[in-house]
Amino acid sequence: MIDNTELFLSDDAPPEGDIFPKNLITQKHNPKYNRYRVNVVVANDSDGDTKGSPLIFEDHPTLAKLIGRVEHLSQFGALVTDFTMIRAGALHRANGGYLVLDVRKILSEPFAWEALKRALRAKEIKIVSAVDEMGFTSTVSLEPEPIPLDVKVILIGERIVYYLLCDLDPEFGDLFKIEVDFDDQLQRTDDNVELYARLIATIAQAHKLRPLNADAVATVIEQTARLAEDSQKLSLRVGLITTLLQEANHWAGIDGRQTIAASNIQHTLDEQLRRSSRVQELSQEAIERGTRLITTDGSEIGQINALSVLTIGKFAFGQPSRITARVRSGAGKVIDIEREAKLGGPLHSKGVLILSGYLAAQFAKDVPLSLWASLVFEQSYGGVDGDSASCAELCALLSALSETPIKQSFAVTGSVNQLGVVQAIGGVNEKIEGFFDICAARGLTGEQGVLIPAANVKHLMLKQEVVDAAKAGSFGIYPMESVSDAIALLTGEDVGERDKDGAFPTNTINFRIEAKLRHFSDLQRKQQRGEEEQAS
């Protein structure tokens, strides 16, 4: 400063006739004082404001906000800069500590992901701009020296993004070595229920809501089990629970209550359903008016009610569908019409192919399977996927082969393997409730019900109307271990088991099925002999 005293003694007044006012170039940005200024980019000194290691969460991780930037000032139509306009990024602020980033957000920002990996590999922060990265620099800028980097970066996001990065980015596994996969469900034990009740109280307090009474807390916990689709677990989707409590608090205020009651929680759930159920109501209306053919009484051969789940946005509901089967003598093929029409997905096609394996192993083992069968979802105009209807399809097929009527008051859901064992499926609650709503609209008779895999019993978290109807005996839910259990209940007849001689008892369903398959085989042999004689 002593050597350059003339800088501080010079007159800053503009020359006579200068049209630009003096304050256009402020003293703050007067370049002749720059050498005497200090630009504190970041201060993470433990003796300063920062106590301990910094923990930074960057919600908008653009390239500039991540690694810093060099700002520019417009002077007389030109962009100028100096070291006083260097700004810190999230990596600077987190240096020596921890940086938390949303992986989906950083992947969506141009150049940010590569810049983060480059900084972690080199263990230094080098400030570059997006213009420099694209090679379009058109103004004078600075190139600050790299800053040593010692930081732990924590990426948070969905599992699918982690798996995709592992598969598609060869550097990801080397830079991010520790995987922590948090479960979004909690075991429903007494201790965890007590902890969850405390969590509910904490949410209410944090959002300044009315306190919940005991019944309301119990209702919320029941709803979390329903969200988990498991009676033995609790969902940790805190955002949905918070929204539920906020809406229930609104209804409690309208009721003039000082606390949130169970009725307010149920009112909220009913309102959420009402706002989201337009498509479900249209589907049920089509069934009630007879536009979509679903039978809930009587008996039919080769016809059964299957159940599926439709998901629209965040709302999922069950919808019954009619499956029909037709059989005749043929080349041993089970035709999936959905697949032939290119409407069936691979999982659905797999389920249909399993039926052929079951028939070949279960019946007429000493003769060729000379069956031609067709299966179809009636009035299905969109794609069909999943194997949860394979049990219903097999029951319809067995009904057609044995010419035994199936009670239409039942609906069936569940997948089946080649041994005839019924396996668990998803969306069991929505499927049951979808068929229940149709039956309730037409009037419950006490004969209606849904057959579900026994493995899905622990997943039952049904709405109160279904529970009350089941207790009253007007609607039934029947677990099944095998296809034989399903056929026995659907037809009311004896299925039949092979005796020590390997034969099925007379007048049983399995006896008639095997007899029909042997008859088809005989017809095929006669046809082949006739063709051979004609050819000779």
Backbone torsions as a table, in degrees:
resi	resn	phi	psi	omega
1	MET	NA	-36.5	178.9
2	ILE	-65.9	-38.1	-179.7
3	ASP	-71.0	-16.1	-176.0
4	ASN	-128.5	42.7	-178.2
5	THR	-64.4	-23.8	-177.9
6	GLU	-65.3	-22.8	178.0
7	LEU	-64.8	-34.7	-175.9
8	PHE	-91.3	-14.6	-178.5
9	LEU	-100.1	-9.2	-176.1
10	SER	-72.5	153.8	179.3
11	ASP	-83.5	123.9	-178.7
12	ASP	-89.3	5.4	-178.6
13	ALA	-68.5	141.3	179.1
14	PRO	-68.2	148.8	178.3
15	PRO	-61.1	159.1	-177.3
16	GLU	-61.9	132.2	-179.5
17	GLY	89.0	0.2	179.5
18	ASP	-73.1	126.2	-175.4
19	ILE	-83.6	-11.6	-177.7
20	PHE	-91.3	130.5	179.2
21	PRO	-68.9	158.5	-176.3
22	LYS	-64.4	-35.9	-174.8
23	ASN	-79.2	3.3	177.4
24	LEU	-64.6	-44.1	173.5
25	ILE	-104.9	100.2	-174.1
26	THR	-70.1	160.7	177.4
27	GLN	-62.7	-28.2	-179.4
28	LYS	-62.9	-33.8	-176.7
29	HIS	-111.2	13.0	176.8
30	ASN	-66.3	115.3	-172.1
31	PRO	-63.2	-20.5	-176.2
32	LYS	-72.1	-14.1	178.0
33	TYR	-100.0	0.8	-172.3
34	ASN	-61.5	-37.8	-175.8
35	ARG	-64.5	-14.0	-178.2
36	TYR	-104.3	4.5	-179.0
37	ARG	-99.1	159.4	174.8
38	VAL	-125.1	128.3	177.7
39	ASN	-107.0	103.5	178.0
40	VAL	-80.2	103.3	-177.9
41	VAL	-69.4	-45.4	178.3
42	VAL	-154.6	147.6	179.0
43	ALA	-129.9	105.2	178.4
44	ASN	-116.0	31.2	-178.9
45	ASP	-73.2	134.7	179.6
46	SER	-66.3	-18.4	177.7
47	ASP	-84.6	-8.9	-179.2
48	GLY	-95.9	-140.5	-177.8
49	ASP	-74.8	-27.2	-176.7
50	THR	-85.4	123.6	178.8
51	LYS	-106.7	119.9	-179.5
52	GLY	77.0	-170.2	-179.2
53	SER	-70.9	136.5	179.3
54	PRO	-68.8	145.0	174.3
55	LEU	-126.4	110.6	-172.9
56	ILE	-116.3	132.7	171.3
57	PHE	-116.1	116.3	179.4
58	GLU	-100.3	111.3	-175.7
59	ASP	-80.7	-22.1	-178.4
60	HIS	-128.4	77.9	-171.2
61	PRO	-82.1	68.0	171.3
62	THR	-72.6	170.5	179.7
63	LEU	-58.8	-45.3	-177.8
64	ALA	-66.9	-41.0	-178.8
65	LYS	-75.5	-15.6	-179.7
66	LEU	-87.9	-50.3	-174.7
67	ILE	-109.9	2.6	-179.4
68	GLY	96.0	175.8	-176.2
69	ARG	-155.2	163.1	173.0
70	VAL	-114.6	115.8	-178.5
71	GLU	-82.2	162.3	179.9
72	HIS	-127.5	154.7	178.3
73	LEU	-121.9	135.1	179.6
74	SER	-86.3	120.6	177.1
75	GLN	-132.2	117.4	178.4
76	PHE	54.1	39.1	176.3
77	GLY	84.5	2.7	179.1
78	ALA	-120.6	150.9	177.7
79	LEU	-95.3	122.0	179.5
80	VAL	-124.7	160.1	-179.4
81	THR	-152.8	168.2	171.5
82	ASP	-156.2	-177.6	-172.8
83	PHE	-67.2	-16.9	179.3
84	THR	-73.4	-10.9	-179.3
85	MET	-106.1	18.4	172.1
86	ILE	-80.1	128.1	-177.8
87	ARG	-117.5	145.7	-177.2
88	ALA	-79.1	153.3	172.4
89	GLY	-108.8	-176.8	-178.4
90	ALA	-62.8	-34.6	178.5
91	LEU	-65.4	-36.2	176.6
92	HIS	-64.7	-46.5	-177.5
93	ARG	-67.0	-29.6	-178.5
94	ALA	-92.4	-1.8	-177.1
95	ASN	-58.4	127.2	-174.9
96	GLY	88.8	1.4	-178.3
97	GLY	-142.3	-128.5	-171.0
98	TYR	-134.0	139.7	177.1
99	LEU	-122.6	125.4	-179.4
100	VAL	-109.3	127.5	-178.0
101	LEU	-131.9	146.1	170.8
102	ASP	-82.2	116.4	-172.2
103	VAL	-63.4	-35.6	-179.8
104	ARG	-66.2	-37.5	-178.2
105	LYS	-70.7	-41.2	-178.6
106	ILE	-70.9	-30.8	177.2
107	LEU	-70.2	-25.8	-178.7
108	SER	-84.8	-8.5	-179.7
109	GLU	-94.4	129.0	-179.4
110	PRO	-59.7	132.9	174.1
111	PHE	70.1	-9.4	-174.3
112	ALA	-70.0	-42.9	-177.0
113	TRP	-64.3	-44.9	178.5
114	GLU	-65.9	-37.0	178.3
115	ALA	-65.2	-39.4	177.9
116	LEU	-64.1	-46.6	179.8
117	LYS	-63.6	-39.0	179.7
118	ARG	-63.5	-40.8	178.8
119	ALA	-66.8	-39.5	-179.5
120	LEU	-70.8	-36.3	178.4
121	ARG	-67.9	-46.3	-177.3
122	ALA	-82.3	-12.7	-176.5
123	LYS	56.7	39.6	176.7
124	GLU	-154.7	154.6	-180.0
125	ILE	-105.4	120.1	176.8
126	LYS	-117.6	119.3	-177.1
127	ILE	-79.1	121.3	173.9
128	VAL	-135.6	158.1	178.8
129	SER	-106.2	161.6	177.6
130	ALA	-62.9	-31.7	178.0
131	VAL	-64.8	-40.6	177.1
132	ASP	-65.0	-39.0	-179.7
133	GLU	-62.6	-34.1	-179.5
134	MET	-89.2	-7.5	178.5
135	GLY	76.5	27.0	-177.4
136	PHE	-110.4	25.1	-176.5
137	THR	-62.6	128.9	-178.4
138	SER	-131.1	14.7	-179.0
139	THR	-146.3	161.4	179.6
140	VAL	-71.1	132.1	-179.4
141	SER	-138.8	-178.4	178.9
142	LEU	-110.0	158.5	174.1
143	GLU	-129.8	83.9	-177.0
144	PRO	-60.3	150.3	177.2
145	GLU	-65.9	145.5	177.6
146	PRO	-60.6	145.8	-179.5
147	ILE	-107.1	130.4	178.2
148	PRO	-56.7	139.2	-174.3
149	LEU	-121.0	129.2	173.3
150	ASP	-137.5	95.4	-173.2
151	VAL	-145.3	151.1	172.0
152	LYS	-106.2	119.1	-179.2
153	VAL	-100.1	127.6	179.5
154	ILE	-113.6	117.8	176.9
155	LEU	-98.2	132.2	177.2
156	ILE	-118.8	143.7	-179.5
157	GLY	170.7	-172.4	-177.5
158	GLU	-76.4	156.7	-180.0
159	ARG	-61.4	-39.4	-175.7
160	ILE	-61.2	-35.1	179.3
161	VAL	-67.5	-40.1	177.4
162	TYR	-60.9	-45.9	-178.6
163	TYR	-65.5	-37.5	179.0
164	LEU	-66.6	-40.2	178.6
165	LEU	-65.6	-38.8	177.3
166	CYS	-61.3	-36.7	-176.9
167	ASP	-82.3	-35.5	-168.8
168	LEU	-104.4	-19.8	-178.7
169	ASP	-115.5	105.4	-176.6
170	PRO	-65.9	-19.9	-179.4
171	GLU	-86.7	-14.6	-172.8
172	PHE	-62.4	-46.7	-178.0
173	GLY	-64.8	-29.3	179.4
174	ASP	-77.0	-34.1	-177.5
175	LEU	-86.0	-32.6	-178.4
176	PHE	-121.4	91.8	-169.8
177	LYS	-88.9	-21.5	-173.1
178	ILE	-105.4	121.2	177.6
179	GLU	-106.2	131.6	175.8
180	VAL	-126.8	111.1	-177.6
181	ASP	-104.7	102.2	-178.1
182	PHE	-81.5	134.8	177.0
183	ASP	-78.5	143.8	178.5
184	ASP	-100.1	15.6	176.5
185	GLN	-135.0	158.2	-176.1
186	LEU	-132.6	138.9	178.0
187	GLN	-62.7	138.0	-176.3
188	ARG	-89.0	75.5	175.0
189	THR	-101.4	168.5	-179.8
190	ASP	-61.6	-41.3	179.7
191	ASP	-64.9	-42.5	-178.8
192	ASN	-70.6	-32.7	176.1
193	VAL	-64.3	-40.6	177.4
194	GLU	-64.3	-41.8	177.8
195	LEU	-65.0	-37.0	180.0
196	TYR	-67.7	-36.8	176.3
197	ALA	-62.0	-37.7	176.0
198	ARG	-66.6	-38.7	177.7
199	LEU	-61.4	-42.6	178.4
200	ILE	-60.7	-42.9	178.4
201	ALA	-64.7	-37.7	179.2
202	THR	-65.8	-41.6	177.7
203	ILE	-61.8	-44.6	179.8
204	ALA	-62.1	-40.8	-179.7
205	GLN	-69.8	-41.7	-177.7
206	ALA	-64.8	-32.5	-179.2
207	HIS	-100.6	12.2	175.7
208	LYS	56.2	48.4	178.2
209	LEU	-99.2	167.2	175.3
210	ARG	-67.5	148.9	176.2
211	PRO	-68.1	155.2	-179.5
212	LEU	-98.5	139.4	173.0
213	ASN	-80.4	175.2	-172.6
214	ALA	-61.5	-41.6	179.8
215	ASP	-64.5	-37.4	179.1
216	ALA	-66.3	-41.7	177.7
217	VAL	-61.4	-43.2	178.7
218	ALA	-61.9	-40.0	179.2
219	THR	-65.9	-40.2	178.2
220	VAL	-64.3	-42.0	179.5
221	ILE	-64.5	-38.1	175.2
222	GLU	-62.0	-38.7	179.5
223	GLN	-67.8	-36.3	178.0
224	THR	-65.9	-35.1	175.0
225	ALA	-66.5	-35.6	177.2
226	ARG	-67.5	-38.9	176.5
227	LEU	-62.8	-35.0	177.4
228	ALA	-77.1	-10.8	-177.7
229	GLU	55.7	40.5	-178.3
230	ASP	-160.1	124.0	-178.5
231	SER	-70.5	-13.4	-177.7
232	GLN	-104.2	8.5	-179.1
233	LYS	-137.4	162.8	178.2
234	LEU	-123.1	138.8	179.8
235	SER	-80.4	142.3	177.3
236	LEU	-103.9	26.0	177.0
237	ARG	-81.0	80.5	-171.0
238	VAL	-64.1	-32.6	-178.9
239	GLY	-60.3	-42.2	178.9
240	LEU	-67.1	-38.0	178.7
241	ILE	-66.3	-39.3	178.8
242	THR	-62.1	-44.7	177.6
243	THR	-61.4	-40.6	178.3
244	LEU	-60.7	-45.4	-179.0
245	LEU	-66.8	-37.7	179.8
246	GLN	-65.2	-42.0	177.9
247	GLU	-68.3	-40.2	178.5
248	ALA	-63.8	-35.3	177.0
249	ASN	-63.2	-36.2	177.3
250	HIS	-63.0	-46.5	-179.2
251	TRP	-68.5	-32.5	175.9
252	ALA	-64.4	-37.6	176.5
253	GLY	-64.5	-40.2	177.7
254	ILE	-64.6	-35.1	178.2
255	ASP	-77.8	-6.8	-179.6
256	GLY	73.2	29.8	-178.1
257	ARG	-94.5	150.8	175.6
258	GLN	-88.9	-17.9	177.6
259	THR	-129.2	161.3	175.8
260	ILE	-86.5	125.2	-178.2
261	ALA	-102.3	168.4	178.2
262	ALA	-60.9	-32.7	178.8
263	SER	-65.5	-33.2	176.6
264	ASN	-69.0	-37.9	176.8
265	ILE	-64.3	-45.0	-179.3
266	GLN	-67.3	-37.0	176.7
267	HIS	-60.9	-40.9	178.2
268	THR	-63.1	-44.5	179.0
269	LEU	-62.8	-39.6	178.4
270	ASP	-65.4	-39.6	179.4
271	GLU	-68.3	-39.5	176.8
272	GLN	-61.9	-39.9	177.3
273	LEU	-66.3	-42.6	-178.5
274	ARG	-62.8	-38.5	-178.3
275	ARG	-71.7	-22.9	-172.8
276	SER	-108.1	-5.8	-165.6
277	SER	-99.4	23.6	-177.8
278	ARG	-60.8	-47.5	-178.0
279	VAL	-66.1	-39.2	177.8
280	GLN	-62.1	-42.1	179.8
281	GLU	-65.5	-38.1	177.4
282	LEU	-65.2	-38.8	178.6
283	SER	-65.1	-44.4	179.0
284	GLN	-67.4	-35.4	178.2
285	GLU	-63.8	-39.3	179.0
286	ALA	-63.7	-35.0	178.3
287	ILE	-73.0	-43.8	-178.1
288	GLU	-65.3	-31.2	-179.3
289	ARG	-87.8	-2.4	177.8
290	GLY	84.1	6.7	176.6
291	THR	-70.0	-43.5	174.3
292	ARG	-102.0	122.3	-171.0
293	LEU	-84.2	108.6	173.4
294	ILE	-134.8	124.0	-178.8
295	THR	-102.6	133.4	179.7
296	THR	-119.0	14.8	174.3
297	ASP	-150.9	168.3	-179.0
298	GLY	79.0	-171.7	-178.7
299	SER	-139.1	145.3	179.3
300	GLU	-141.0	149.9	176.3
301	ILE	-89.7	130.9	177.6
302	GLY	68.5	25.5	-179.4
303	GLN	-138.2	137.0	-175.7
304	ILE	-151.4	155.9	175.3
305	ASN	-95.1	118.4	174.9
306	ALA	-104.1	166.9	-176.1
307	LEU	-128.2	139.4	177.2
308	SER	-136.7	166.8	179.2
309	VAL	-118.6	129.7	175.8
310	LEU	-108.3	130.1	179.7
311	THR	-114.9	122.4	178.7
312	ILE	-125.5	106.7	-174.5
313	GLY	65.7	-123.6	178.3
314	LYS	-95.1	-1.4	-174.6
315	PHE	-104.5	131.4	178.1
316	ALA	-126.0	140.8	178.7
317	PHE	-145.9	155.3	179.9
318	GLY	-88.5	145.9	-179.2
319	GLN	-139.8	125.3	177.0
320	PRO	-75.8	149.0	177.7
321	SER	-136.7	147.8	178.1
322	ARG	-92.6	129.4	174.1
323	ILE	-113.2	132.7	176.4
324	THR	-122.5	151.4	179.5
325	ALA	-132.7	140.5	175.0
326	ARG	-132.4	142.2	-175.6
327	VAL	-133.1	153.5	171.8
328	ARG	-162.9	176.5	177.5
329	SER	-69.5	138.5	-178.1
330	GLY	-168.0	-155.8	-172.3
331	ALA	-94.7	18.6	176.7
332	GLY	82.4	34.4	-178.9
333	LYS	-117.5	139.9	170.8
334	VAL	-105.0	109.9	-174.2
335	ILE	-86.8	123.4	173.0
336	ASP	-94.8	104.5	-176.4
337	ILE	-63.2	-33.7	178.1
338	GLU	-61.0	-42.7	179.5
339	ARG	-68.7	-42.3	-179.3
340	GLU	-62.4	-33.1	178.5
341	ALA	-87.0	3.9	-179.6
342	LYS	60.9	33.6	174.0
343	LEU	-106.6	-11.0	-178.1
344	GLY	-97.4	135.6	177.2
345	GLY	-79.6	173.5	-176.9
346	PRO	-63.9	-35.9	-179.7
347	LEU	-68.5	-38.9	177.8
348	HIS	-66.0	-41.6	178.7
349	SER	-63.6	-38.3	177.2
350	LYS	-61.5	-43.1	179.9
351	GLY	-61.6	-37.7	179.4
352	VAL	-69.7	-39.5	179.6
353	LEU	-64.2	-30.0	177.6
354	ILE	-63.6	-31.1	-179.2
355	LEU	-61.2	-38.0	178.2
356	SER	-63.0	-40.6	178.1
357	GLY	-64.0	-38.6	178.7
358	TYR	-66.1	-45.4	-178.8
359	LEU	-63.4	-43.1	-177.9
360	ALA	-65.8	-34.8	-177.7
361	ALA	-85.6	-24.1	-173.7
362	GLN	-92.2	-32.0	-171.7
363	PHE	-128.2	147.9	171.8
364	ALA	45.7	56.8	-174.9
365	LYS	-67.4	-22.8	-175.8
366	ASP	-95.0	6.5	177.7
367	VAL	-132.0	155.8	177.2
368	PRO	-64.0	148.3	176.5
369	LEU	-78.0	99.7	-174.6
370	SER	-105.4	61.2	-173.6
371	LEU	-120.0	139.9	166.5
372	TRP	-121.5	119.0	-177.9
373	ALA	-132.5	148.3	176.5
374	SER	-126.7	137.9	178.6
375	LEU	-126.6	141.3	-179.0
376	VAL	-154.2	146.6	167.3
377	PHE	-84.4	112.4	-178.9
378	GLU	-70.4	142.5	178.3
379	GLN	56.0	39.8	175.2
380	SER	-105.0	116.7	-175.0
381	TYR	-115.6	8.0	176.2
382	GLY	-128.4	-173.2	-179.5
383	GLY	-70.0	148.0	176.8
384	VAL	-125.3	126.2	178.1
385	ASP	-144.2	165.4	-176.4
386	GLY	97.2	155.0	-178.5
387	ASP	-108.6	15.4	-176.9
388	SER	-71.9	-10.4	177.7
389	ALA	-100.7	4.4	-175.3
390	SER	-66.4	-32.7	177.4
391	CYS	-66.5	-43.9	178.0
392	ALA	-63.2	-40.4	179.0
393	GLU	-63.4	-40.9	179.3
394	LEU	-66.5	-39.6	178.3
395	CYS	-63.4	-41.0	177.9
396	ALA	-64.2	-38.8	179.7
397	LEU	-66.6	-43.3	178.5
398	LEU	-66.3	-35.0	176.9
399	SER	-64.4	-41.7	179.2
400	ALA	-67.5	-38.1	-179.7
401	LEU	-69.3	-40.2	-177.9
402	SER	-88.8	-7.9	-177.0
403	GLU	56.4	41.8	179.7
404	THR	-109.8	125.9	-179.3
405	PRO	-67.4	146.8	175.9
406	ILE	-106.9	136.9	178.2
407	LYS	-68.8	123.3	-178.1
408	GLN	-81.0	-2.1	177.3
409	SER	-78.7	-3.6	-179.9
410	PHE	-110.8	153.0	168.5
411	ALA	-124.5	150.2	-173.3
412	VAL	-127.1	138.2	171.4
413	THR	-140.0	145.6	-178.9
414	GLY	144.7	147.9	174.3
415	SER	-97.0	161.0	-176.0
416	VAL	-133.9	147.2	175.3
417	ASN	-102.8	-177.9	-175.6
418	GLN	-68.7	-13.9	177.2
419	LEU	-90.5	-2.9	-179.5
420	GLY	85.5	10.2	178.8
421	VAL	-84.0	132.4	-179.3
422	VAL	-85.7	131.6	-174.2
423	GLN	-112.8	158.7	-176.0
424	ALA	-66.2	153.7	178.3
425	ILE	-134.7	172.7	178.4
426	GLY	-98.7	165.0	176.8
427	GLY	66.0	31.0	-174.2
428	VAL	-64.6	-35.7	-178.8
429	ASN	-66.7	-45.8	179.6
430	GLU	-63.2	-37.5	-179.2
431	LYS	-65.7	-45.8	179.1
432	ILE	-61.8	-46.2	-177.6
433	GLU	-66.0	-33.7	177.9
434	GLY	-62.8	-44.3	178.5
435	PHE	-72.1	-35.1	178.0
436	PHE	-61.0	-42.2	-178.5
437	ASP	-61.5	-38.9	178.2
438	ILE	-66.1	-45.0	-179.9
439	CYS	-65.2	-40.5	-179.6
440	ALA	-65.8	-37.2	179.2
441	ALA	-65.8	-32.7	179.9
442	ARG	-90.2	-11.6	-179.4
443	GLY	106.7	119.2	-179.8
444	LEU	-74.3	132.5	-177.0
445	THR	-108.1	-10.4	-174.8
446	GLY	89.1	-10.7	178.2
447	GLU	-98.3	-10.6	-174.5
448	GLN	-86.9	155.5	179.6
449	GLY	178.2	178.1	-178.6
450	VAL	-128.1	135.7	175.2
451	LEU	-97.4	125.3	-179.0
452	ILE	-126.5	158.1	174.5
453	PRO	-61.6	142.0	178.8
454	ALA	-60.6	-28.9	179.9
455	ALA	-68.5	-15.1	-179.5
456	ASN	-93.4	-0.2	-178.0
457	VAL	-60.4	-39.6	-178.7
458	LYS	-68.8	-12.2	-179.8
459	HIS	-93.2	-1.6	-175.6
460	LEU	-70.6	119.7	172.3
461	MET	-141.6	75.4	-170.5
462	LEU	-88.2	157.0	176.8
463	LYS	-68.4	160.8	-168.7
464	GLN	-63.2	-33.3	-179.4
465	GLU	-61.5	-39.8	179.5
466	VAL	-69.5	-41.1	179.1
467	VAL	-61.6	-44.5	-180.0
468	ASP	-64.5	-40.5	179.1
469	ALA	-65.6	-37.8	178.3
470	ALA	-66.5	-40.9	178.1
471	LYS	-64.2	-36.1	-179.1
472	ALA	-79.2	-8.4	179.4
473	GLY	81.0	11.6	-179.3
474	SER	-92.1	-8.2	178.3
475	PHE	-151.2	136.3	-174.7
476	GLY	-118.0	150.2	173.4
477	ILE	-125.7	118.2	-169.8
478	TYR	-118.7	117.4	175.5
479	PRO	-77.3	145.5	179.2
480	MET	-133.8	140.2	178.9
481	GLU	-93.7	-32.4	-174.9
482	SER	-143.5	171.4	177.4
483	VAL	-64.1	-33.1	178.4
484	SER	-61.0	-39.3	176.5
485	ASP	-61.0	-41.9	-178.1
486	ALA	-66.2	-46.8	-178.1
487	ILE	-63.0	-39.5	-179.6
488	ALA	-62.7	-41.1	-179.2
489	LEU	-74.9	-38.6	-176.8
490	LEU	-70.8	-32.4	-176.3
491	THR	-103.7	-23.9	-175.4
492	GLY	74.4	15.3	-179.2
493	GLU	-118.3	165.6	179.7
494	ASP	-74.5	129.8	-179.7
495	VAL	-76.3	-47.2	177.8
496	GLY	98.3	134.9	175.7
497	GLU	-120.3	147.6	-179.7
498	ARG	-65.0	140.1	177.1
499	ASP	-87.0	-172.5	-176.9
500	LYS	-65.4	-20.4	177.8
501	ASP	-89.7	0.4	178.5
502	GLY	82.6	16.3	-178.6
503	ALA	-112.1	149.4	176.5
504	PHE	-84.1	146.1	176.8
505	PRO	-60.5	146.0	-179.8
506	THR	-64.3	148.5	177.4
507	ASN	65.5	24.0	171.5
508	THR	-104.6	164.6	-178.2
509	ILE	-62.9	-46.8	-179.3
510	ASN	-62.5	-34.0	178.3
511	PHE	-63.0	-43.8	-178.8
512	ARG	-69.2	-35.7	178.1
513	ILE	-64.0	-47.3	-179.1
514	GLU	-63.9	-39.9	178.2
515	ALA	-62.2	-39.9	179.3
516	LYS	-65.8	-42.2	179.8
517	LEU	-65.6	-38.4	176.6
518	ARG	-65.8	-38.0	177.9
519	HIS	-62.7	-43.7	177.2
520	PHE	-60.9	-39.8	179.5
521	SER	-64.7	-41.2	177.6
522	ASP	-62.3	-42.4	178.6
523	LEU	-61.4	-39.9	178.6
524	GLN	-64.9	-41.5	179.5
525	ARG	-64.6	-42.5	178.2
526	LYS	-62.7	-39.8	179.1
527	GLN	-65.4	-41.5	179.1
528	GLN	-65.1	-41.5	178.5
529	ARG	-63.2	-40.2	178.7
530	GLY	-63.1	-40.1	178.9
531	GLU	-67.0	-37.9	178.8
532	GLU	-66.9	-41.7	179.5
533	GLU	-65.7	-38.3	179.6
534	GLN	-67.4	-36.5	179.4
535	ALA	-69.9	-33.9	-179.1
536	SER	-79.0	NA	NA
